[in-house]
């Protein structure tokens, strides 16, 4: 007799589990359009255990920058949620919940956009969009280890993120594919030959 996979529980907003106490990110957008948006990591039931806080503020981003990056994030996240047969989300005034891994990706985008000029924001969004999710998760992990709080904007990986994603022209996924070596030009390492 075969086992059936567990039923997928419902989700709210941007893929956040409906289950109370889940580890999620929360985006807080005030009704006053001059106030900044805030990204907060909510550790759910794990919060308060083993020295982990209940929640940790991750970014405070000016409203003009939030307006630009939130649109890029919404398109990217909703495309992936649709592909996974989940309901899509939208940003709203007040609190919007974001699934844990998507929240990490959103932090990378927000950190890169901190202090960016209006000309840099579209470049940041395009270059962030060209990154694979795993690359974004890695960047989050590296950044949060030493500079993951709102006041850490000009330190370490936060500074590097802003520089890396805002410098240069827009780079799309298609640009990255074109720059990749053709199959016949790829280097084969002798050590890995037997692993194919």
N, C-alpha and C positions, 0 to 999 in steps of 0.2 A: 504494500500500500504506500503510495507516494504522499509526502507531506506537502501541504499547500503553504505558499509563502504567507507571512503575516499580512493582514490587511493594512493598507497604508492609511494612516490617520489623516484627517483633514488638515488644511493649512489656512492661514490668514495672511493678509497683506502680501508680502513678498516671500512666500514659501515658509513662513514661520509656523511651526507646529501649533495646533490649537491646544495641545496639552499644557496645562498649568505647570509652571516650574521648569520649562524648557530653557536651555541656553540659547539666547537670541540677542540680536542687536535691536536697539530702539532708536528711531530717528524722531527728534522732537522739533517741530516747525511751529514757532509762535504765530499767533494771529497777526501781530504787529509786523508788517513787512520790512521794518528797519532792523528788527532783532535777528541775530544769527541763528542758524540751525545747529542742533547738537546731535552728535552720535554717541550713544552710550551702549556699552557691552553689559548685558544683564546675564549673570551666571546662573540664574534660576535656582533650583534646589541645591546645586553644588556651592552656591555662594555662601560665605560665612564659614566654610569648612577648610581646615588645613591652611589657614592664613589667606585664603582667597576672599576678596571682598564680595559683597552682594552684587555690586555693579561697579563699573569703572568707566568714567567719561573718556572717550577716545579722541574726539575732535569737536571743535567749535568753528563753524565756517560762515563767513559773511554771506548774507542773503543773495547778493548778485551772483556770487560764485556758485552757491547752492542751486540756484535756478538753472544754471548751465549744466552742471555735473549731474544733477538729479535726472534730467532728461536722458542723458547718455546712459546712466545706470538703469533707469526704468526700461529703456529699449533692450538693453543687454539682458537684464534679469528676466523680463517677460518672454523674450525669445526662448531662453533656456527653460523657463517654467512650462511654456507651451509644449516644447519638445518632450518634456517629462510628464505631460498630461496632467499638469496642475493648473489651478486657476491663477490668473495674472493679478498683479497688484498695481496700485497707483499711490503716489505720495499725497498726503493730505495734511491739513493744518491740525496740529495736535501731535499725537503719537502714531507712528507707523512701525510695525514690527517687521524685521528682516531675518530670514534664516541665518544661522550662525556662520556658515561659510560665505554666503553672499554678503553678510555684514563685514567680514574681513576684507572682502574685495572692495566694498564701498569705502572702508577706511583708507585703503591705499589710494583710491581716487581722491578722497577728501584731503588727505595729507599732501598729495601732490598739488592740489588746487589752492592750498592755503597761501594767501599773499600773492597769487598769480594775477597778472594783468588780464584785461579783457581779451587781448590778442593771444595770450598763452592758453587760455581755457579751452578753446576748441582743439588745440594741438594736444593738450593733456588728455582730453576725452578720447581723441582718436588713438593716441598711443596706448592709453589704458585699454581701450577696446581691442587692440591688437594683441594684448597679452592673453595667454591661456589662463584659465582659472587656477591651475596649479602654480603658475608663476606668481599670480596675485597672492595666493595663500602664503607662499614662501616669503614674498616681500613683506606681508603683514607680520609674519613670525619674526623676521629679522628686525623689523622696525619696532615692534611692540616690546621687544626684549630690552631696549635701552631708551626708547623715546616714544612711548605709547600714550602719553597723556596730552591734553590740549596745550599745556604750557611748554611742551618739548619741541615746538615747531622749528627751531633753528639748531637742532642737534643731530648728529650722526646720520642715520638712515633716512630720517625725515627730510633733511637737507638734500641728501642724495636722490631721494624720490622726486622731489620738486625739480631738481636739476635734470634728472634723466628723462622725465616725462614731458617737461616743458621746452627742452632744448631742441631746436631744429624744426624741420617740417613735419607735417602730419604723416604718420606711418600707419598703413593699414595692414590687415592680415594678408591681403593680396601682395602688397609690397614685400612682406617678409618671405612669402612663397617664391616670388621672383628672384630674390637675393639668395635663396638656398641653392646649394650646389645641385646640378642635375644628377640623376642616379648614376650615370656613367662616369662622373667626375668625383664621386664621393670616395673618401679615403677609407681603406679597409685596414684595420689593425690586425696584425698576425695573431695576437693573443685571443682575439674574439672570433676568429675564423671558424673554429670548431663549435661555436655556440649557435650557429644558425640552423 
